[in-house]
Amino acid sequence: RLGLERADTAEKALNVIVDLLEKYGQGGNCMESHMVFTYHNSFLIADRKEAWVLETSGKYWAAEKVEEGVRNISNQLSITTKIDREHPQLKEYAKSKGWWDGEKEFDFAATYSYVNTARMTTSRGRYCEGYKLLNKHKGSITSEIMMEILRDKESGINMEGGFMTTGSMVSVLPQQPHLPCIHFFTGTPDPAR
């Protein structure tokens, strides 16, 4: 939200977020119940001309500029070896912890998470299912198709149960500056409605 408030481009919003991350860190409970549950965050940041994926682990972060095609995020690190910007000590910290030997190619998701990055797009899970649904429609995604994807319960995109999806947003950002941007938000606690 502060990126949206303080920046007029996607890259400037990325700068706002990483500056705040460096200054304040991240944390806090993600649930309203008394159970303590925290996790690190991922962001899709887009404007009319460019898009970025920003993923964080504590104060460390990696960012990938989206150059073409489709891209999604979902409750796991997904930036692997294509890192366009990074925390200045990202690799040194990983080396100091013994997570990376400094020799092989640096893979952010493999180094900073427990996810097997070779299986991310093939195993069943929200990230994988979102990846498949987006690629199924690649080149012809409309706001209506995006809404259908975000309503999909079978894939786990629209979660039910202990953790529930309570809102979704679809934005249309035309590259032509004279055309208006359009933003759709769910008006119910279940995007399927």
NUZA-35095 format. One record per residue: residue number from 1; y, z, x of N, C-alpha, C, CB in turn. Coordinates in Angstrom, 2 decimals. Last residue first. Glycine has a CB too. Example, Ala and Ser with C-alpha at 12.3 -4.5 7.8 and 13.67 -1.06 7.14 Angstrom:
BEGIN
   num      n.c2      n.c3      n.c1     ca.c2     ca.c3     ca.c1      c.c2      c.c3      c.c1     cb.c2     cb.c3     cb.c1
     2     -2.25      7.08     12.85     -1.06      7.14     13.67      0.03      7.87     12.90     -0.60      5.72     14.08
     1     -5.69      7.80     13.19     -4.50      7.80     12.30     -3.30      7.80     13.20     -4.47      9.05     11.31
***
This chain:
BEGIN
   num      n.c2      n.c3      n.c1     ca.c2     ca.c3     ca.c1      c.c2      c.c3      c.c1     cb.c2     cb.c3     cb.c1
   193    -15.77     -5.32    -17.95    -15.10     -5.44    -19.26    -13.86     -6.29    -19.11    -14.75     -4.05    -19.84
   192    -16.50     -5.17    -15.36    -17.30     -6.04    -16.21    -16.68     -6.20    -17.59    -18.72     -5.49    -16.35
   191    -14.90     -3.21    -14.16    -14.48     -4.63    -14.05    -15.31     -5.57    -14.91    -14.56     -5.08    -12.60
   190    -14.15     -0.32    -15.76    -15.32     -1.12    -15.38    -14.90     -2.59    -15.34    -16.51     -0.90    -16.39
   189    -11.90      0.96    -16.69    -12.57      1.54    -15.53    -13.83      0.80    -15.10    -12.92      2.96    -15.83
   188     -9.54     -1.74    -17.30    -10.53     -0.76    -17.76    -11.18     -0.16    -16.53    -11.60     -1.42    -18.71
   187     -8.08     -3.77    -16.34     -7.36     -2.80    -17.16     -8.29     -1.75    -17.73     -6.63     -3.50    -18.28
   186     -7.99     -5.30    -13.17     -8.76     -4.84    -14.30     -7.96     -3.77    -15.02    -10.14     -4.29    -13.85
   185     -5.43     -7.71    -12.40     -6.03     -6.39    -12.18     -6.89     -6.04    -13.38     -4.94     -5.29    -11.95
   184     -4.21    -10.55    -10.78     -4.97    -10.04    -11.92     -5.60     -8.71    -11.53     -6.06    -11.06    -12.37
   183     -1.35    -12.21     -9.77     -2.26    -11.11     -9.47     -2.89    -10.61    -10.76     -1.53     -9.96     -8.74
   182      0.09    -15.03     -8.32     -0.41    -14.43     -9.55     -1.45    -13.39     -9.18     -1.02    -15.51    -10.51
   181      3.06    -16.40     -6.97      1.78    -15.74     -6.73      1.38    -15.06     -8.04      1.87    -14.69     -5.53
   180      4.63    -19.51     -7.95      4.52    -18.05     -7.98      3.12    -17.58     -7.57      4.85    -17.52     -9.37
   179      5.84    -22.07     -5.74      4.90    -21.65     -6.79      4.74    -20.13     -6.77      3.53    -22.34     -6.60
   178      7.37    -22.48     -3.53      8.05    -22.55     -4.82      7.14    -22.15     -5.99      8.59    -23.96     -5.05
   177      5.70    -22.44     -1.28      6.54    -21.27     -1.56      7.25    -21.32     -2.92      7.56    -21.14     -0.49
   176      2.35    -23.30     -1.30      3.68    -23.83     -1.58      4.60    -22.68     -2.02      3.61    -24.94     -2.68
   175      0.01    -21.91     -1.24      0.70    -22.12      0.03      2.12    -22.65     -0.18     -0.09    -23.08      0.91
   174     -0.60    -19.38     -3.72     -0.40    -20.78     -3.36      0.37    -20.92     -2.04      0.35    -21.52     -4.48
   173     -2.64    -17.04     -4.24     -1.50    -17.13     -3.34     -1.31    -18.59     -2.92     -1.70    -16.21     -2.09
   172     -3.95    -14.99     -6.57     -3.80    -16.42     -6.29     -2.51    -16.55     -5.49     -3.77    -17.29     -7.63
   171     -6.13    -12.23     -6.54     -4.79    -12.77     -6.30     -4.87    -14.25     -6.00     -4.10    -12.02     -5.14
   170     -7.76     -9.75     -8.30     -7.85    -11.14     -7.85     -6.43    -11.64     -7.70     -8.68    -12.04     -8.87
   169     -9.30     -6.61     -8.22     -8.05     -7.37     -8.18     -8.35     -8.77     -7.66     -6.98     -6.66     -7.28
   168    -10.86     -3.87     -9.94    -10.90     -5.07     -9.10     -9.58     -5.79     -9.22    -12.08     -6.00     -9.51
   167    -12.24     -0.60    -10.37    -11.16     -1.57    -10.48    -11.37     -2.73     -9.54     -9.83     -0.91    -10.20
   166    -14.39      1.00     -9.99    -13.48      1.36    -11.08    -12.31      0.40    -11.22    -12.96      2.75    -10.88
   165    -17.71      1.18     -9.25    -16.52      0.35     -9.08    -15.62      0.64    -10.26    -16.88     -1.18     -8.98
   164    -19.17      4.32     -8.44    -18.88      3.27     -9.41    -17.65      2.48     -8.99    -18.68      3.86    -10.80
   163    -21.78      6.19     -7.40    -20.56      5.54     -6.92    -20.32      4.35     -7.83    -20.68      5.10     -5.40
   162    -23.82      6.82     -9.22    -23.05      7.87     -8.55    -21.75      7.38     -7.97    -23.87      8.49     -7.47
   161    -23.51      3.95    -11.36    -24.23      5.13    -10.90    -23.31      6.14    -10.27    -25.30      4.75     -9.93
   160    -22.64      0.65    -10.15    -22.86      1.61    -11.23    -23.57      2.82    -10.66    -23.69      0.98    -12.40
   159    -20.46     -1.82     -8.73    -21.41     -0.72     -8.63    -21.45      0.15     -9.88    -21.08      0.14     -7.43
   158    -20.28     -4.96     -8.37    -19.72     -4.05     -9.36    -20.70     -2.88     -9.49    -19.47     -4.77    -10.77
   157    -22.08     -5.74     -6.38    -20.64     -5.89     -6.16    -19.89     -4.94     -7.10    -20.18     -7.38     -6.39
   156    -24.72     -5.70     -7.00    -24.16     -4.45     -6.50    -22.67     -4.55     -6.19    -24.90     -4.02     -5.26
   155    -25.85     -7.84     -8.23    -25.66     -7.92     -6.78    -25.22     -6.59     -6.17    -24.65     -8.99     -6.44
   154    -25.71     -7.06    -10.91    -27.01     -7.25    -10.28    -26.91     -7.26     -8.75    -27.64     -8.56    -10.76
   153    -22.99     -7.11    -11.59    -23.66     -5.83    -11.40    -24.98     -5.98    -10.66    -23.89     -5.16    -12.75
   152    -20.08     -8.84    -11.14    -21.53     -8.95    -10.98    -22.17     -7.60    -10.67    -21.86     -9.95     -9.88
   151    -17.37     -8.97    -11.19    -18.02     -8.32    -12.33    -19.53     -8.17    -12.15    -17.75     -9.10    -13.61
   150    -16.71    -10.48     -8.97    -16.35     -9.06     -8.95    -16.95     -8.27    -10.12    -14.86     -8.91     -8.96
   149    -17.58    -13.00     -9.88    -18.22    -12.37     -8.71    -17.94    -10.87     -8.70    -17.70    -13.02     -7.39
   148    -15.76    -13.43    -11.99    -17.20    -13.34    -12.26    -17.92    -12.65    -11.10    -17.79    -14.74    -12.49
   147    -13.38    -13.60    -10.51    -13.56    -12.50    -11.48    -15.03    -12.32    -11.82    -12.75    -12.78    -12.77
   146    -13.88    -15.95     -9.10    -13.73    -14.70     -8.36    -13.90    -13.50     -9.29    -12.35    -14.64     -7.67
   145    -13.88    -17.75    -11.24    -15.12    -17.55    -10.46    -15.03    -16.23     -9.69    -15.36    -18.74     -9.48
   144    -11.17    -17.51    -12.00    -12.23    -17.18    -12.95    -13.56    -16.92    -12.22    -12.41    -18.30    -13.98
   143     -9.80    -18.46     -9.79     -9.62    -17.06    -10.15    -10.73    -16.62    -11.11     -8.23    -16.83    -10.80
   142    -12.21    -20.48     -7.98    -11.05    -20.33     -8.86    -10.89    -18.83     -9.15    -11.22    -21.16    -10.20
   141    -13.61    -22.20     -5.35    -13.38    -20.87     -5.94    -12.09    -20.87     -6.73    -13.34    -19.77     -4.84
   140    -14.62    -24.36     -3.98    -14.26    -24.53     -5.40    -14.04    -23.19     -6.09    -15.37    -25.31     -6.12
   139    -15.20    -23.71     -1.40    -14.51    -24.97     -1.64    -14.09    -25.18     -3.08    -15.38    -26.10     -1.22
   138    -18.07    -21.88     -2.24    -17.11    -22.24     -1.20    -16.52    -23.62     -1.47    -17.78    -22.21      0.19
   137    -19.93    -20.78     -3.92    -18.78    -21.44     -4.55    -17.74    -21.94     -3.54    -18.12    -20.49     -5.52
   136    -21.74    -19.67     -2.17    -22.25    -20.53     -3.25    -21.13    -21.36     -3.87    -22.95    -19.68     -4.33
   135    -20.15    -17.96     -0.70    -20.58    -19.22     -0.10    -21.16    -20.19     -1.11    -21.60    -18.96      0.98
   134    -19.88    -15.85     -2.55    -18.70    -16.59     -2.10    -19.09    -17.93     -1.51    -17.91    -15.77     -1.07
   133    -22.57    -15.01     -2.76    -21.84    -15.48     -3.94    -20.61    -16.29     -3.54    -21.43    -14.30     -4.82
   132    -23.15    -14.23     -0.07    -23.90    -15.31     -0.73    -23.14    -15.89     -1.93    -25.28    -14.79     -1.20
   131    -21.28    -12.16      0.28    -21.29    -13.30      1.19    -21.99    -14.50      0.53    -21.99    -12.93      2.53
   130    -22.20    -10.36     -1.66    -20.86    -10.94     -1.77    -20.73    -12.20     -0.93    -19.80     -9.93     -1.35
   129    -24.69     -9.77     -0.53    -24.63    -10.42     -1.85    -23.25    -11.05     -2.08    -24.94     -9.40     -2.96
   128    -23.90     -8.54      1.90    -24.73     -9.75      1.88    -24.61    -10.49      0.56    -26.19     -9.39      2.14
   127    -22.46     -6.31      0.92    -21.85     -7.28      1.82    -22.60     -8.61      1.76    -21.83     -6.75      3.27
   126    -24.39     -5.00     -0.72    -23.14     -5.51     -1.27    -22.50     -6.57     -0.38    -22.16     -4.38     -1.49
   125    -27.73     -6.20     -0.02    -26.68     -5.18      0.01    -25.39     -5.82     -0.47    -26.52     -4.57      1.43
   124    -30.51     -7.42      1.66    -29.88     -7.18      0.35    -28.90     -6.02      0.47    -30.95     -6.89     -0.74
   123    -29.94     -9.32      4.67    -30.54     -8.20      3.95    -29.80     -7.98      2.64    -30.52     -6.90      4.81
   122    -28.30    -11.34      5.70    -29.60    -11.70      5.12    -30.24    -10.56      4.35    -30.54    -12.14      6.22
   121    -26.02    -10.54      6.95    -25.87    -11.57      5.92    -27.20    -11.98      5.31    -25.18    -12.78      6.50
   120    -27.00     -8.50      8.72    -25.94     -8.23      7.73    -25.89     -9.25      6.61    -24.61     -8.17      8.42
   119    -28.80     -8.80     10.78    -29.34     -8.79      9.43    -28.28     -8.65      8.35    -30.33     -7.68      9.30
   118    -27.36     -8.64     13.08    -28.13     -9.87     12.88    -28.67     -9.95     11.46    -29.29     -9.93     13.88
   117    -26.34     -6.07     13.04    -25.46     -7.18     12.66    -26.21     -8.49     12.46    -24.38     -7.37     13.70
   116    -27.45     -3.28     11.80    -28.01     -4.36     12.59    -27.25     -5.63     12.19    -29.57     -4.52     12.37
   115    -25.25     -0.52     11.81    -25.75     -1.70     11.11    -26.30     -2.70     12.12    -24.62     -2.35     10.27
   114    -23.99      1.65     12.74    -25.44      1.68     12.82    -26.07      0.44     12.20    -25.97      2.92     12.14
   113    -21.06      0.85     14.73    -21.76      1.25     13.51    -23.26      1.25     13.76    -21.42      0.32     12.33
   112    -19.83     -0.08     17.04    -19.20      1.04     16.34    -19.90      1.44     15.04    -17.79      0.70     16.04
   111    -21.44     -2.21     17.96    -21.07     -1.12     18.85    -20.59      0.12     18.09    -20.00     -1.57     19.80
   110    -21.73     -4.01     15.87    -22.93     -3.46     16.49    -22.61     -2.24     17.34    -23.61     -4.53     17.35
   109    -19.01     -4.57     15.31    -19.87     -3.96     14.29    -21.10     -3.33     14.92    -20.29     -5.01     13.25
   108    -18.13     -5.70     17.86    -17.52     -4.50     17.26    -18.45     -3.82     16.27    -16.21     -4.88     16.57
   107    -19.56     -6.69     20.66    -19.76     -6.89     19.22    -19.27     -5.61     18.54    -21.28     -7.20     18.87
   106    -19.11     -8.23     23.75    -18.73     -7.10     22.90    -18.84     -7.48     21.43    -17.31     -6.63     23.22
   105    -21.79     -9.42     25.73    -20.65     -9.75     24.86    -20.38     -8.57     23.92    -20.93    -11.05     24.04
   104    -22.68     -7.15     28.44    -22.98     -8.11     27.38    -21.75     -8.33     26.51    -24.18     -7.62     26.52
   103    -21.15     -5.26     30.03    -21.70     -6.51     30.57    -21.93     -7.54     29.46    -23.01     -6.24     31.31
   102    -20.49     -2.89     28.95    -19.42     -3.62     29.60    -19.87     -4.96     30.15    -18.84     -2.80     30.71
   101    -22.30     -1.51     27.42    -22.45     -1.45     28.87    -21.36     -2.19     29.64    -23.78     -2.01     29.26
   100    -21.63      0.69     24.78    -21.53     -0.69     25.29    -21.55     -0.62     26.81    -20.23     -1.40     24.77
    99    -21.92      3.34     24.33    -22.29      2.43     23.24    -22.34      0.98     23.69    -21.31      2.57     22.08
    98    -21.03      5.33     26.00    -22.35      4.76     26.26    -22.83      3.81     25.19    -23.33      5.85     26.42
    97    -18.49      6.22     25.78    -19.47      6.87     24.91    -20.89      6.36     25.15    -19.09      6.64     23.45
    96    -17.14      4.50     27.45    -17.17      5.93     27.81    -18.19      6.71     26.97    -15.78      6.55     27.63
    95    -17.39      2.09     26.04    -18.08      2.26     27.34    -18.21      3.74     27.69    -17.31      1.53     28.47
    94    -15.72      2.64     23.88    -17.14      2.36     23.65    -17.95      2.52     24.93    -17.31      0.93     23.09
    93    -13.29      2.88     25.25    -13.83      4.04     24.53    -15.33      3.85     24.28    -13.09      4.25     23.19
    92    -13.00      0.26     26.19    -13.13      1.37     27.16    -13.71      2.61     26.49    -11.76      1.71     27.78
    91    -12.68     -1.15     23.79    -13.85     -1.39     24.64    -14.07     -0.24     25.63    -13.71     -2.72     25.39
    90    -10.23     -0.01     22.73    -11.45     -0.19     21.93    -12.70     -0.28     22.81    -11.33     -1.44     21.07
    89     -7.68      0.43     23.65     -8.78      1.13     24.33    -10.12      0.96     23.62     -8.45      2.60     24.46
    88     -6.03     -1.15     21.95     -6.01     -1.36     23.41     -7.16     -0.67     24.17     -4.71     -0.86     23.95
    87     -7.64     -2.57     19.14     -7.04     -1.37     19.71     -7.10     -1.51     21.23     -7.77     -0.06     19.22
    86     -7.19     -6.15     18.81     -7.99     -4.92     18.88     -7.17     -3.77     19.40     -9.21     -5.13     19.76
    85     -7.56     -9.46     17.50     -6.70     -8.36     17.96     -7.54     -7.10     17.95     -5.42     -8.20     17.05
    84     -9.76    -11.08     17.17     -8.49    -11.70     17.53     -7.44    -10.69     17.98     -7.95    -12.49     16.37
    83    -13.07    -11.39     17.68    -12.03    -10.36     17.58    -10.73    -10.98     18.07    -12.40     -9.06     18.39
    82    -16.05    -12.20     17.09    -14.77    -12.90     16.92    -13.70    -11.85     16.63    -14.84    -13.97     15.75
    81    -18.27    -10.57     17.09    -17.72    -10.97     18.39    -16.41    -11.74     18.29    -18.72    -11.81     19.13
    80    -17.84     -9.01     14.23    -18.82     -8.96     15.31    -18.13     -9.33     16.63    -20.02     -9.92     15.03
    79    -16.94     -7.27     11.45    -16.38     -8.03     12.56    -17.34     -7.89     13.73    -14.92     -7.53     12.94
    78    -18.02     -5.52      9.67    -18.54     -6.89      9.65    -17.93     -7.78     10.73    -18.28     -7.51      8.29
    77    -18.98     -2.28      8.69    -18.23     -3.11      9.63    -18.87     -4.49      9.66    -18.21     -2.47     11.05
    76    -19.12     -1.62      5.19    -19.74     -1.65      6.51    -18.85     -2.48      7.41    -21.19     -2.23      6.46
    75    -18.02     -1.94      2.59    -18.63     -0.68      3.01    -19.45     -0.74      4.30    -19.50     -0.20      1.93
    74    -17.31     -5.10      2.76    -17.93     -4.20      1.79    -18.66     -3.06      2.48    -18.89     -4.96      0.90
    73    -15.59     -8.25      2.74    -15.85     -6.95      3.35    -16.55     -6.10      2.31    -14.53     -6.27      3.86
    72    -15.59    -11.82      3.35    -15.63    -10.63      2.50    -15.84     -9.39      3.36    -16.75    -10.76      1.45
    71    -14.49    -15.18      3.32    -14.71    -13.95      4.09    -14.72    -12.78      3.13    -13.62    -13.76      5.19
    70    -14.77    -18.76      3.66    -14.65    -17.54      2.86    -14.97    -16.34      3.74    -15.58    -17.59      1.62
    69    -12.95    -21.24      5.51    -14.07    -20.80      4.70    -13.76    -19.58      3.86    -15.23    -20.52      5.56
    68    -10.99    -20.23      8.40    -11.47    -21.20      7.40    -12.56    -20.55      6.56    -12.01    -22.50      8.09
    67     -9.87    -18.06      9.76     -9.42    -19.42     10.08     -9.82    -20.44      9.03     -9.96    -19.85     11.42
    66     -8.79    -14.91      9.74     -9.66    -15.80      8.97     -9.12    -17.21      9.13     -9.74    -15.37      7.44
    65     -8.77    -12.88     12.52     -7.98    -13.82     11.73     -8.95    -14.77     11.04     -6.95    -14.60     12.63
    64     -9.80     -9.61     12.76    -10.25    -11.00     12.84     -9.35    -11.85     11.95    -11.74    -11.14     12.41
    63     -9.49     -6.61     14.56     -8.98     -7.51     13.52     -9.44     -8.93     13.81     -7.43     -7.44     13.44
    62    -10.50     -3.24     15.02    -10.61     -4.64     15.42    -10.12     -5.48     14.25    -12.09     -5.02     15.83
    61     -9.87      0.13     16.17     -9.87     -0.94     15.18    -10.06     -2.29     15.84     -8.58     -0.93     14.37
    60     -9.75      3.71     16.25    -10.04      2.42     16.88    -10.22      1.35     15.81    -11.31      2.51     17.75
    59     -9.58      6.12     15.09     -8.30      5.47     15.39     -8.50      4.09     16.01     -7.48      6.35     16.34
    58    -12.40      5.58     13.11    -11.49      6.59     13.64    -10.14      5.94     13.89    -12.04      7.24     14.95
    57    -12.55      2.37     12.86    -13.51      3.44     13.16    -12.71      4.53     13.86    -14.73      2.92     14.05
    56    -11.80     -0.46     10.79    -11.43      0.70     11.57    -12.63      1.63     11.79    -10.31      1.46     10.88
    55    -10.79     -3.85     10.44    -11.81     -2.82     10.26    -11.55     -1.70     11.25    -13.23     -3.40     10.45
    54     -9.26     -6.46      8.81     -9.02     -5.33      9.69    -10.09     -4.29      9.39     -7.59     -4.73      9.51
    53     -8.92     -9.84      8.50     -9.81     -8.73      8.19     -9.52     -7.67      9.25    -11.36     -9.17      8.18
    52     -6.28    -11.94      7.29     -6.88    -11.12      8.35     -7.90    -10.17      7.73     -5.80    -10.34      9.13
    51     -4.74    -15.09      6.65     -5.50    -13.92      6.19     -6.15    -13.25      7.40     -6.57    -14.32      5.14
    50     -1.78    -17.08      5.89     -2.88    -16.59      6.73     -3.54    -15.37      6.12     -2.37    -16.27      8.12
    49      0.01    -18.00      3.91     -0.30    -18.84      5.07     -1.49    -18.37      5.90      0.89    -18.93      5.95
    48      0.50    -16.17      1.89      0.36    -17.58      1.54     -0.17    -18.44      2.69      1.69    -18.13      1.09
    47     -1.57    -13.44      3.03     -0.32    -13.95      2.46     -0.55    -15.43      2.16      0.90    -13.73      3.45
    46     -3.84    -10.67      3.21     -3.55    -12.10      3.09     -2.14    -12.34      2.59     -4.56    -12.78      2.15
    45     -6.35     -8.66      4.31     -4.89     -8.75      4.27     -4.54    -10.23      4.25     -4.22     -8.01      5.49
    44     -8.83     -6.45      3.67     -8.54     -7.88      3.61     -7.04     -7.98      3.41     -9.34     -8.63      2.46
    43    -10.06     -3.70      5.53     -8.99     -4.28      4.73     -9.05     -5.80      4.79     -7.62     -3.77      5.21
    42    -11.90     -0.67      5.76    -11.77     -2.10      6.04    -10.75     -2.67      5.07    -13.15     -2.84      5.91
    41    -12.23      2.68      7.07    -11.79      1.67      6.12    -11.78      0.26      6.68    -10.44      2.02      5.63
    40    -14.63      5.37      7.12    -13.56      4.58      7.71    -13.30      3.37      6.83    -13.92      4.15      9.16
    39    -15.15      8.17      4.91    -15.60      7.01      5.68    -14.38      6.29      6.21    -16.47      6.07      4.81
    38    -16.36     11.21      3.41    -15.31     10.41      4.04    -15.94      9.20      4.71    -14.52     11.26      5.07
    37    -16.92     13.73      1.25    -17.42     12.40      1.59    -16.26     11.60      2.16    -18.05     11.69      0.35
    36    -17.85     16.78      0.03    -17.01     16.12      1.03    -17.66     14.80      1.41    -16.79     17.03      2.28
    35    -17.83     17.80     -3.30    -18.63     17.24     -2.22    -17.70     16.51     -1.25    -19.73     16.28     -2.77
    34    -16.21     18.39     -5.38    -16.14     19.30     -4.23    -16.98     18.81     -3.06    -16.59     20.69     -4.63
    33    -14.80     15.26     -6.55    -15.66     16.44     -6.67    -15.50     17.31     -5.41    -17.15     16.02     -6.86
    32    -13.40     13.03     -5.90    -12.66     14.08     -6.59    -13.48     15.36     -6.73    -12.22     13.61     -7.95
    31    -13.78     11.57     -2.65    -14.28     11.92     -3.98    -13.44     13.02     -4.58    -15.76     12.35     -3.90
    30    -12.99     11.24     -0.10    -12.99     10.04     -0.93    -13.45     10.33     -2.35    -13.88      8.98     -0.32
    29    -10.91     13.36      1.80    -12.06     13.21      0.93    -11.92     11.99      0.04    -12.26     14.46      0.09
    28     -9.74     12.44      5.02     -9.52     12.89      3.66    -10.73     12.58      2.81     -8.27     12.25      3.06
    27     -8.68      9.87      7.27     -9.60     10.92      6.82     -9.24     11.32      5.42     -9.56     12.14      7.77
    26     -7.03      8.76     10.26     -7.48      8.59      8.87     -8.46      9.68      8.54     -8.13      7.19      8.66
    25     -3.97      8.77     12.17     -5.42      8.76     12.02     -5.80      8.47     10.58     -6.02     10.09     12.47
    24     -1.23      8.65     12.63     -1.74      9.69     11.73     -3.27      9.76     11.66     -1.21      9.45     10.36
    23     -0.71      6.67     14.64      0.14      7.87     14.53     -0.54      9.00     13.75      1.45      7.50     13.85
    22     -2.68      4.73     14.29     -2.47      5.32     15.62     -1.71      6.64     15.51     -1.71      4.34     16.54
    21     -2.25      4.12     11.59     -3.54      4.63     12.03     -3.41      5.33     13.37     -4.56      3.49     12.13
    20      0.30      3.03     11.72      0.08      4.27     10.97     -1.24      4.92     11.37      0.11      4.00      9.45
    19     -0.32      0.73     13.23      0.67      1.70     13.74      0.50      3.05     13.04      2.11      1.17     13.54
    18     -2.09     -0.56     11.53     -2.60     -0.04     12.81     -1.61      0.93     13.44     -2.90     -1.20     13.78
    17     -0.33     -1.13      9.33     -1.53     -0.31      9.15     -2.01      0.26     10.48     -2.64     -1.14      8.50
    16      1.66     -2.75     10.50      2.02     -1.49      9.83      0.80     -0.58      9.75      2.59     -1.77      8.41
    15      0.09     -4.93     11.39      0.81     -4.08     12.35      1.19     -2.73     11.74      2.07     -4.80     12.84
    14     -0.71     -5.95      8.90     -1.72     -5.48      9.85     -1.07     -4.54     10.87     -2.40     -6.69     10.56
    13      1.79     -6.78      8.03      1.10     -5.70      7.31      0.00     -5.10      8.18      0.51     -6.23      5.97
    12      2.22     -8.87      9.82      3.11     -7.70      9.88      2.50     -6.52      9.13      4.50     -8.05      9.29
    11      0.21    -10.61      8.93      0.13    -10.05     10.28      1.05     -8.84     10.44      0.49    -11.11     11.32
    10      1.12    -11.23      6.33     -0.16    -10.56      6.53     -0.23     -9.91      7.91     -1.32    -11.56      6.35
     9      4.61    -10.44      5.79      3.53    -11.36      6.15      2.25    -10.54      6.35      3.89    -12.17      7.45
     8      6.37     -8.45      5.23      6.49     -9.67      4.42      5.50    -10.75      4.85      7.90    -10.21      4.51
     7      5.97     -4.89      4.84      5.79     -6.14      5.59      5.92     -7.34      4.66      4.42     -6.16      6.29
     6      6.06     -2.54      3.36      6.88     -2.63      4.56      6.81     -3.97      5.29      6.49     -1.56      5.49
     5      4.35     -2.70      1.11      5.74     -2.25      0.96      6.61     -2.63      2.15      5.78     -0.76      0.75
     4      1.91     -3.46      2.18      2.56     -4.31      1.17      4.04     -3.98      1.05      1.88     -4.14     -0.19
     3      1.45     -1.26      3.84      1.54     -2.60      4.41      2.24     -3.54      3.46      0.15     -3.13      4.75
     2      1.21      0.73      1.96      2.38      0.76      2.82      2.55     -0.57      3.54      2.27      1.90      3.85
     1     -1.20      0.00      0.83      0.00      0.00      0.00      1.26      0.00      0.87      0.00      1.21     -0.94
***
